[in-house]
Amino acid sequence: MDQQQPQLDLKTEKFPEILPILPLFDSMLFPKMALPLVAMQAESVQLVDEAMSKDRIIGLIASRKPGSEPYNPKEDLYTIGISAVILRMAKSYDNSTQLLVQGLSRFRVLEFIEGKPYLMARVEHIKDKETKGKEAEALVSNMLSLFTRIVELTPGLPKDMASMAKSIQEPGMLADMVASVINTTLDEKQKIIETEDVRKRLKEVTKQATHHLEILELGNKIQTQVKGDMDKGQREYYLRQQLKAIKEELGEKDDSGVEVEEYKTKVKEKNLPPEALKEAERELNRLSRMHPSSAEYTVASTYLDWLTTLPWNDSTKDNLDIKKARKVLDEDHYGLEKAKKRIIEFLAVRKLKPESKGPILCFAGPPGTGKTSLGKSIARALGRKFIRISLGGVHDEAEIRGHRRTYIGALPGRIIQGIRTAGANNPIFMLDEIDKVGSDFRGDPSSALLEVLDPEQNFSFSDHYLDVPFDLSKVMFITTANVLHTIPPALRDRMEVLELLGYMEDEKLKIANRHLIPRQMEAHGLKSGNIVFSAGAVKKIISGYTREAGLRNLEREIATICRGVATSVAEGTAKHVEIKVQNISKYLGPERLYPEVLARTSTPGVATGLAWTQSGGEILFVEATAMKGKRGLILTGQLGDVMKESATAALTFIRSNAKLLDIDEDYFENNEIHIHVPAGAIPKDGPSAGVTMLTAIYSLLKNKPIEKYLAMTGEITLRGQLLPVGGIKEKVLAAYNIGIKTLILPKWNEKDLFEVPKKVQKAIKFHFADKMIDVLKIAIKNNNL
């Protein structure tokens, strides 16, 4: 039953001081706003009935407790509520009453009154104070703009609510209306009701409206983005379906399905190992469920490409003809007998036991001695594919092991890439410049090489990208290095080191005639009739223009001559040029090097020593002179700490044995010794120059020159003992190439001569000493020792 009463004139209505109180549990009413309610409890229904029979004015107060549980008025109800008038009332079949009420004004509870079934309270009505000023106007203007935007973004609100809000003149009423519309919690709405100051109420509502607007705008942005993505996806789907229908109409198959079938065929034909097959099938299942436009589709297809193109079971047949292999090695390289012998041994073992594992060889030696080209020659002799990668400057471990597939643009490491390029699982794999591998925050590549270069482990090498083991045991790894001390011990232990010595002059002469000159003639477009080198000319180039263990500078000088001749032939000024000793300077300029051993050592106080460098052996001159003074010992020539200590030890030995050496003991009181090692711009260090320094000082003090064409090396002690040094092979070759006839070496280094070529051993007279007195007897004749 719907009951309506004549409308009240709310503007003139006198609000009663005692109001029946109806608690609100899940809703909130603001002044001048309408709210539908349902009275379920018997006392609430009685309250409505009595109010309808009187002035229809009731009090609505929010409860702090959720739901309609029993409550204590003084503790569970707020003290500020809203008085309201019942506009409409209707009875339902379940004895509940439906109401439509409109808020009138705020009130404060002075005391709760008992006596009736429902709650009564004595109240004090609160009126809004007029608020004027620029701040109030700014707050109202800002709130209107916020509310307008909220209405635009909220689908359920009528669009004319923004216009209605603009027509409200009272700021307090505007704040109440906006607070009733925006989506906030009941506690926040109660906070607005309890704010009596209109200015503060405007600020608080503005704060809540701003927060609500931010949520609406973010939601709208998400909705727009999702809708855009859905529209794009639907558009692509429709287009692809249309394309599919067109292809079916034309009798063509879907490419994505064809690609998956192609991969399945490749995987089946490749006869992959079990673990690789399992991974390939898993990726194929993923690929078949993906859309071709997906980013993951490309990742999966790239991975399958690598799996199906790697030579898991493809090998090249080894050429096990020992005689033919030896012939190939001799054709490509002159000398290098030790390295050739090791390769022939490998072939012989391979022939007798085909399942033997490949060795890990390390060619160590100065630059230009043919380390890299020897690897190519080995591949040609064996009939295998040749792969070379340079490790110089590699700092990232992923260069060896690859990147994991989680990274964008991930690829396998250089090892797997090289195997794929070779197309066979047993190539000759050369790791060039292994002594120049570095390490930093990206990892240590040399540690990653430990598994690669270990025949006991590399049968199951795991690349991070493939994530399945690959058998590298059939690969013959060859590494090259200029020096060995920079290679980590664990890595060096896995390799069989073959040291390649520098070439002697006659070897360089034959290599130049057999290989270098023909190669440079072809490179510069010269025919055999255009240029001819005499034997003397080539020797002059070797001795007068180059001084190296290898052959690179020699080839550069030959290339310079070929360019000069090519210019003459191209200009038509000459058709045939013979290169002789007399006309070399026309192409290469004046002679750069000259035999300086005889010129320097003819003076007392100058001795010839031997040094080891990364480029091979070198001749080292030590000069000593004396002058008046008491400074003791002066050292120059950019000497290292060890070399300075050797000079000090040499002088101490002479002073402490002055009587034995027939030297005036008072000589050092008024004279100082200056030792200089020429080539002062080049840093020098090491103990092997100790014997040379001591001999130079003794020669100076006795004023007797050292024997001609004599050189020496060795470490000394304060007691005059001669200790062994390293690099004997390189030092002996350097002495031989410069024309040294006599060499003094420590007694303990005699065993190192077995690797020196027999020809050099015959050309040089060796003296082995263990005491400095013996060295001085040999180096300086007639010295009364």
VOKOLBA-964570 format. One record per residue (C-alpha): x, y, z; residue in one letter. Coordinates in steps of 0.25 Angstrom, whole numbers, padded with zeros to 4 digits, always signed. Layout:
BEGIN
XYZa...
//
This chain:
BEGIN
+0000+0000+0000m+0006+0013-0004d+0003+0025+0005q+0005+0039+0001q+0003+0052+0009q+0002+0066+0005p+0016+0072+0002q+0022+0080+0013l+0028+0094+0012d+0042+0090+0016l+0047+0105+0016k+0037+0109+0026t+0036+0096+0034e+0040+0097+0048k+0049+0085+0052f+0045+0078+0065p+0055+0076+0076e+0052+0062+0078i+0053+0052+0067l+0051+0037+0065p+0064+0031+0061i+0065+0021+0049l+0079+0015+0049p+0086+0014+0035l+0095+0002+0033f+0099+0001+0018d+0096+0015+0013s+0097+0030+0015m+0088+0042+0013l+0092+0056+0011f+0084+0069+0013p+0074+0072+0001k+0077+0058-0005m+0067+0047-0007a+0070+0032-0002l+0061+0020-0003p+0061+0011+0010l+0054-0002+0014v+0050-0003+0029a+0050-0018+0033m+0050-0018+0048q+0036-0017+0055a+0041-0005+0063e+0046+0002+0051s+0032-0001+0044v+0025+0005+0056q+0034+0017+0056l+0031+0020+0041v+0016+0018+0044d+0016+0028+0055e+0024+0038+0047a+0015+0037+0036m+0003+0040+0045s+0010+0053+0050k+0020+0062+0043d+0027+0051+0035r+0041+0056+0040i+0051+0046+0045i+0066+0045+0049g+0076+0037+0041l+0089+0033+0048i+0100+0024+0042a+0104+0012+0050s+0119+0009+0053r+0116-0006+0052k+0113-0012+0038p+0100-0020+0036g+0089-0019+0045s+0094-0026+0057e+0089-0022+0071p+0096-0009+0075y+0097+0000+0087n+0093+0014+0082p+0102+0022+0091k+0115+0014+0086e+0111+0009+0072d+0104+0021+0066l+0111+0034+0062y+0106+0047+0069t+0104+0055+0056i+0093+0051+0046g+0083+0056+0036i+0068+0060+0039s+0059+0055+0027a+0045+0056+0023v+0038+0043+0017i+0033+0046+0003l+0027+0033+0000r+0024+0020+0008m+0019+0007+0003a+0016-0006+0011k+0021-0019+0005s+0015-0033+0006y+0026-0038+0016d+0022-0027+0026n+0034-0018+0022s+0032-0004+0019t+0039+0003+0007q+0042+0018+0008l+0047+0030+0000l+0053+0040+0009v+0059+0054+0006q+0070+0060+0015g+0067+0073+0022l+0079+0077+0031s+0090+0073+0040r+0087+0071+0055f+0095+0067+0067r+0090+0057+0077v+0089+0064+0091l+0084+0051+0098e+0077+0038+0094f+0063+0037+0100i+0057+0023+0104e+0042+0020+0106g+0037+0015+0093k+0040+0002+0085p+0049+0010+0075y+0060+0020+0078l+0057+0035+0081m+0068+0046+0083a+0068+0061+0087r+0075+0068+0076v+0081+0081+0072e+0080+0085+0057h+0092+0090+0050i+0091+0101+0040k+0102+0104+0029d+0109+0117+0030k+0110+0126+0018e+0123+0125+0012t+0128+0136+0003k+0142+0141-0003g+0151+0137-0014k+0156+0124-0007e+0142+0119-0007a+0139+0123-0021e+0152+0116-0025a+0148+0103-0018l+0134+0103-0024v+0140+0106-0038s+0150+0094-0036n+0139+0085-0031m+0130+0088-0042l+0141+0084-0052s+0144+0072-0045l+0130+0067-0044f+0128+0070-0059t+0139+0061-0062r+0134+0050-0053i+0120+0051-0059v+0127+0049-0073e+0135+0037-0069l+0124+0030-0061t+0114+0023-0070p+0103+0021-0059g+0102+0036-0057l+0092+0045-0065p+0100+0055-0073k+0090+0067-0068d+0096+0065-0054m+0107+0074-0057a+0098+0085-0061s+0089+0083-0049m+0102+0084-0040a+0105+0098-0047k+0091+0103-0043s+0094+0101-0028i+0097+0114-0022q+0100+0109-0008e+0114+0104-0006p+0111+0095+0005g+0099+0088-0003m+0109+0087-0015l+0119+0079-0006a+0108+0070+0000d+0103+0067-0014m+0117+0063-0020v+0120+0055-0008a+0107+0047-0009s+0110+0044-0024v+0125+0040-0024i+0129+0026-0020n+0135+0027-0006t+0134+0019+0007t+0123+0021+0017l+0134+0026+0027d+0138+0036+0017e+0124+0041+0015k+0122+0042+0030q+0134+0050+0031k+0127+0060+0021i+0114+0060+0029i+0122+0063+0042e+0130+0075+0035t+0122+0087+0039e+0131+0098+0034d+0127+0099+0019v+0141+0103+0014r+0147+0091+0021k+0136+0082+0015r+0139+0088+0001l+0154+0084+0002k+0151+0070+0008e+0141+0067-0004v+0151+0073-0014t+0161+0063-0008k+0152+0051-0009q+0147+0055-0023a+0161+0057-0028t+0165+0043-0024h+0152+0037-0030h+0155+0044-0043l+0169+0038-0043e+0163+0024-0042i+0153+0027-0053l+0164+0033-0062e+0173+0021-0060l+0162+0011-0062g+0158+0018-0075n+0172+0018-0080k+0173+0003-0077i+0160+0000-0083q+0164+0008-0096t+0177+0001-0097q+0170-0013-0095v+0160-0009-0105k+0170-0004-0115g+0178-0017-0113d+0165-0025-0115m+0161-0018-0127d+0175-0019-0133k+0175-0034-0130g+0161-0036-0135q+0165-0028-0148r+0178-0037-0150e+0169-0050-0147y+0159-0046-0157y+0169-0042-0167l+0177-0055-0165r+0164-0063-0166q+0161-0056-0179q+0175-0059-0184l+0174-0073-0180k+0160-0074-0188a+0167-0068-0200i+0178-0077-0200k+0169-0089-0198e+0161-0084-0210e+0174-0083-0218l+0178-0097-0214g+0190-0092-0205e+0193-0097-0192k+0195-0089-0179d+0210-0085-0177d+0210-0086-0162s+0205-0101-0163g+0215-0104-0175v+0226-0098-0166e+0223-0107-0154v+0222-0119-0164e+0236-0115-0170e+0242-0115-0156y+0236-0128-0152k+0242-0134-0165t+0256-0128-0162k+0255-0133-0148v+0252-0147-0152k+0262-0147-0163e+0273-0142-0154k+0274-0154-0145n+0276-0145-0133l+0282-0150-0120p+0271-0154-0109p+0272-0141-0101e+0273-0132-0114a+0261-0139-0119l+0253-0138-0107k+0255-0123-0107e+0252-0121-0122a+0239-0128-0120e+0235-0119-0108r+0238-0107-0116e+0230-0113-0128l+0218-0114-0119n+0220-0100-0114r+0221-0095-0128l+0209-0102-0133s+0201-0095-0123r+0206-0081-0126m+0201-0071-0135h+0212-0067-0146p+0211-0052-0142s+0215-0056-0128s+0229-0051-0123a+0231-0065-0117e+0228-0072-0130y+0241-0066-0136t+0249-0070-0124v+0244-0084-0125a+0247-0085-0140s+0261-0079-0138t+0264-0090-0128y+0259-0101-0137l+0267-0096-0148d+0280-0097-0140w+0276-0111-0135l+0273-0116-0149t+0285-0110-0156t+0296-0114-0146l+0304-0126-0151p+0300-0136-0139w+0305-0148-0147n+0311-0142-0160d+0326-0145-0161s+0337-0143-0171t+0345-0155-0175k+0360-0154-0170d+0371-0155-0180n+0379-0166-0173l+0390-0166-0184d+0402-0163-0176i+0411-0161-0188k+0401-0151-0195k+0399-0144-0182a+0414-0142-0180r+0415-0137-0194k+0404-0127-0192v+0411-0122-0179l+0424-0120-0186d+0418-0113-0197e+0412-0102-0189d+0423-0100-0178h+0438-0101-0178y+0444-0105-0165g+0434-0107-0153l+0439-0121-0152e+0434-0123-0137k+0420-0119-0141a+0419-0127-0153k+0424-0139-0146k+0413-0138-0136r+0403-0137-0147i+0408-0150-0154i+0408-0157-0140e+0393-0153-0138f+0390-0158-0152l+0397-0171-0149a+0389-0173-0136v+0376-0170-0143r+0379-0180-0154k+0382-0191-0144l+0371-0187-0134k+0360-0179-0141p+0352-0176-0128e+0363-0169-0122s+0361-0155-0116k+0367-0143-0123g+0378-0136-0116p+0378-0122-0111i+0390-0115-0117l+0396-0102-0114c+0405-0095-0124f+0414-0085-0116a+0424-0076-0122g+0427-0062-0126p+0418-0055-0136p+0420-0058-0151g+0425-0072-0149t+0414-0079-0156g+0405-0083-0145k+0391-0080-0151t+0395-0084-0165s+0400-0098-0160l+0386-0100-0155g+0381-0098-0169k+0391-0108-0174s+0387-0118-0164i+0373-0118-0168a+0377-0119-0183r+0386-0131-0179a+0375-0138-0172l+0364-0134-0181g+0356-0127-0171r+0348-0114-0170k+0356-0103-0164f+0350-0093-0154i+0357-0081-0147r+0352-0072-0137i+0361-0061-0130s+0360-0060-0115l+0368-0047-0114g+0361-0037-0105g+0349-0047-0102v+0344-0043-0088h+0330-0049-0088d+0328-0063-0084e+0315-0064-0093a+0325-0062-0105e+0328-0077-0102i+0316-0083-0096r+0305-0074-0103g+0294-0067-0097h+0281-0073-0090r+0269-0072-0099r+0262-0063-0088t+0270-0052-0094y+0266-0044-0106i+0274-0047-0118g+0281-0059-0111a+0290-0068-0120l+0300-0079-0117p+0314-0077-0114g+0326-0077-0124r+0329-0091-0122i+0315-0096-0127i+0314-0085-0137q+0328-0090-0143g+0323-0105-0143i+0310-0100-0151r+0319-0093-0161t+0328-0105-0163a+0316-0114-0165g+0323-0126-0159a+0325-0130-0145n+0340-0133-0147n+0347-0120-0152p+0360-0114-0149i+0356-0103-0139f+0367-0093-0137m+0366-0084-0125l+0375-0072-0128d+0382-0064-0118e+0377-0072-0106i+0388-0064-0097d+0380-0051-0099k+0367-0055-0093v+0363-0046-0082g+0353-0046-0071s+0344-0036-0065d+0330-0034-0059f+0324-0042-0071r+0331-0055-0067g+0344-0062-0070d+0344-0068-0084p+0357-0076-0080s+0349-0083-0070s+0338-0087-0080a+0349-0092-0089l+0353-0102-0078l+0341-0112-0083e+0343-0109-0097v+0358-0113-0097l+0357-0125-0088d+0355-0138-0096p+0350-0145-0084e+0338-0135-0083q+0336-0129-0096n+0327-0141-0101f+0316-0134-0094s+0319-0119-0096f+0306-0111-0092s+0304-0098-0099d+0294-0088-0091h+0286-0086-0103y+0284-0100-0108l+0283-0105-0093d+0286-0119-0098v+0299-0126-0099p+0307-0126-0112f+0319-0136-0114d+0332-0128-0117l+0341-0140-0115s+0343-0142-0130k+0348-0128-0132v+0363-0126-0133m+0365-0113-0125f+0378-0105-0128i+0381-0093-0120t+0392-0082-0122t+0399-0073-0113a+0411-0064-0113n+0414-0066-0098v+0410-0077-0088l+0411-0070-0075h+0398-0062-0077t+0390-0075-0079i+0383-0079-0066p+0390-0092-0061p+0377-0101-0061a+0375-0097-0076l+0390-0099-0080r+0390-0113-0073d+0379-0117-0083r+0388-0114-0095m+0400-0121-0101e+0410-0109-0104v+0418-0109-0117l+0428-0097-0117e+0431-0092-0131l+0444-0085-0131l+0448-0074-0139g+0454-0076-0153y+0469-0076-0156m+0474-0068-0168e+0475-0080-0178d+0461-0084-0174e+0456-0070-0177k+0463-0070-0190l+0457-0083-0194k+0443-0079-0189i+0444-0066-0197a+0448-0072-0210n+0437-0083-0208r+0425-0076-0203h+0427-0061-0200l+0432-0056-0213i+0422-0064-0222p+0410-0060-0213r+0414-0045-0214q+0416-0046-0229m+0402-0051-0230e+0396-0041-0221a+0403-0030-0229h+0400-0035-0243g+0414-0038-0246l+0418-0050-0255k+0431-0058-0254s+0437-0050-0265g+0435-0036-0259n+0443-0038-0246i+0455-0047-0241v+0461-0047-0228f+0476-0051-0226s+0480-0060-0214a+0489-0048-0209g+0477-0038-0210a+0468-0047-0201v+0479-0049-0191k+0482-0034-0191k+0467-0032-0188i+0467-0042-0177i+0480-0037-0170s+0479-0022-0174g+0465-0018-0173y+0458-0028-0163t+0461-0034-0150r+0450-0043-0145e+0448-0057-0141a+0436-0058-0151g+0434-0055-0166l+0424-0043-0166r+0433-0032-0167n+0441-0039-0178l+0428-0041-0186e+0425-0027-0184r+0439-0023-0190e+0437-0032-0202i+0423-0026-0204a+0429-0012-0204t+0439-0016-0215i+0428-0023-0223c+0419-0010-0222r+0431-0002-0228g+0433-0012-0239v+0418-0012-0242a+0418+0003-0243t+0430+0002-0253s+0423-0009-0262v+0410-0001-0261a+0416+0012-0266e+0424+0004-0277g+0438+0009-0272t+0442-0006-0270a+0437-0020-0274k+0448-0028-0266h+0454-0024-0253v+0465-0032-0246e+0466-0029-0231i+0481-0029-0227k+0488-0025-0214v+0492-0012-0222q+0478-0007-0225n+0471-0011-0212i+0472+0003-0206s+0465+0008-0218k+0452+0002-0213y+0454+0000-0198l+0463+0012-0195g+0477+0011-0188p+0480-0001-0180e+0474+0000-0166r+0482-0011-0158l+0496-0013-0158y+0505-0023-0150p+0508-0016-0138e+0514-0027-0129v+0528-0024-0134l+0527-0009-0134a+0522-0009-0119r+0530-0020-0113t+0543-0015-0118s+0543-0005-0106t+0546-0009-0091p+0533-0008-0083g+0524-0013-0093v+0518-0027-0093a+0508-0034-0101t+0496-0041-0094g+0484-0049-0099l+0470-0046-0095a+0456-0052-0097w+0444-0044-0102t+0430-0048-0107q+0435-0047-0121s+0447-0057-0119g+0461-0055-0115g+0469-0042-0115e+0483-0037-0114i+0485-0028-0102l+0497-0019-0100f+0502-0014-0086v+0511-0002-0086e+0519+0002-0073a+0528+0014-0071t+0535+0020-0059a+0536+0035-0054m+0541+0043-0042k+0531+0043-0031g+0525+0036-0019k+0511+0033-0023r+0514+0018-0025g+0505+0012-0036l+0497+0019-0046i+0487+0011-0055l+0480+0016-0067t+0473+0010-0079g+0459+0008-0073q+0463-0004-0065l+0453-0012-0056g+0455-0015-0041d+0461-0029-0044v+0471-0024-0054m+0475-0013-0044k+0477-0023-0033e+0486-0031-0043s+0495-0019-0046a+0496-0017-0031t+0500-0031-0028a+0510-0031-0039a+0517-0019-0033l+0517-0025-0019t+0523-0037-0024f+0534-0029-0031i+0537-0021-0019r+0537-0032-0009s+0546-0040-0018n+0555-0028-0022a+0568-0035-0018k+0565-0048-0025l+0561-0040-0038l+0574-0032-0037d+0566-0019-0035i+0571-0007-0026d+0562-0008-0014e+0562+0008-0013d+0557+0010-0027y+0543+0011-0023f+0545+0021-0012e+0548+0032-0022n+0541+0027-0034n+0526+0023-0038e+0521+0013-0048i+0511+0016-0058h+0504+0004-0065i+0495+0007-0077h+0487-0002-0086v+0484+0004-0099p+0470+0005-0106a+0466+0013-0093g+0452+0015-0098a+0449+0000-0097i+0446-0006-0083p+0455-0017-0079k+0455-0026-0067d+0459-0040-0063g+0471-0047-0056p+0478-0052-0068s+0487-0040-0071a+0494-0041-0057g+0506-0049-0063v+0507-0038-0075t+0507-0027-0065m+0518-0033-0057l+0527-0036-0069t+0525-0022-0074a+0529-0015-0061i+0541-0025-0060y+0545-0021-0074s+0544-0007-0071l+0552-0008-0058l+0563-0016-0065k+0563-0007-0078n+0562-0020-0086k+0552-0022-0097p+0543-0035-0097i+0546-0045-0108e+0539-0042-0122k+0526-0049-0126y+0524-0054-0111l+0511-0053-0104a+0506-0058-0091m+0494-0060-0082t+0491-0065-0067g+0487-0060-0053e+0498-0058-0043i+0499-0059-0028t+0507-0051-0018l+0516-0063-0017r+0519-0063-0032g+0510-0075-0035q+0504-0076-0049l+0489-0079-0048l+0480-0084-0060p+0471-0075-0068v+0459-0078-0078g+0457-0075-0093g+0471-0082-0097i+0465-0087-0110k+0461-0073-0114e+0473-0066-0109k+0483-0076-0116v+0475-0074-0130l+0476-0059-0128a+0491-0060-0125a+0493-0069-0138y+0485-0059-0147n+0493-0047-0143i+0507-0054-0145g+0511-0058-0130i+0522-0069-0131k+0524-0072-0116t+0513-0073-0105l+0515-0074-0090i+0503-0081-0083l+0500-0086-0069p+0504-0101-0067k+0490-0104-0063w+0485-0100-0076n+0493-0110-0084e+0481-0119-0085k+0473-0108-0092d+0481-0109-0105l+0475-0122-0110f+0464-0114-0116e+0473-0105-0123v+0476-0109-0138p+0488-0117-0140k+0493-0107-0150k+0493-0096-0140v+0500-0104-0130q+0511-0107-0140k+0512-0092-0144a+0514-0087-0129i+0524-0091-0119k+0517-0093-0106f+0524-0091-0092h+0516-0096-0080f+0521-0089-0066a+0516-0090-0052d+0525-0079-0046k+0527-0065-0050m+0542-0066-0050i+0541-0077-0061d+0532-0067-0069v+0543-0056-0068l+0554-0065-0072k+0547-0069-0085i+0541-0055-0088a+0554-0047-0086i+0568-0053-0090k+0581-0051-0082n+0574-0046-0070n+0583-0053-0060n+0571-0060-0053l
//
